[in-house]
Amino acid sequence: MLSSKFRLRKKTEVDAVFRRGTTIAIPELAFRFLPNTLDHSRVAVLVGKKLAKRAVDRNRIRRRLREIVRTHFDRIPPRLDLLVIARELKLREINFAEVTQKFLTLAAKIH
């Protein structure tokens, strides 16, 4: 798990990224990001109830995405607040390598 220094913890911070952030997306994932004044990036992973009704399914998707963020945090440009938003339930079924590749594709588009 990422240190709390690298996570968006407050609802007000997440809301600010939603209101003023820029979005890039593919069918399975979306990134919404906003520059910050810190010397590092902060990340939050969001999986909505509309996507998966059962908490078990939402938590599994969230765990997978958090692990990808943790292992590939160096690919995220510095000084960004980033929301990683799951958009399709099939993220639960497809293999971890495919999800990682989709994440890295989006991360490359931020640059």
C-alpha angles and dihedrals in degrees: 000000000000119000113260088248088070097044132085100235107168127073090225091058092050091046091052091055090048093050101043106016131112119241131216119175150174122192094270102037141023130197120205114186141177129184115251134197096240126099092241140045126256124208139197127185117215128193114173130215090239088064098050124009096198118074089218091062094044092049093049092053090045093051092050093049093046091053091051090050091049095050095042100035090122089065091062111090115245124256098034134122103215132191116198105202123192111220106176134045092222087080084082094058106036117087123268095247092058092050089048091051091051090050092050091048090057093042089055091054091059093067 
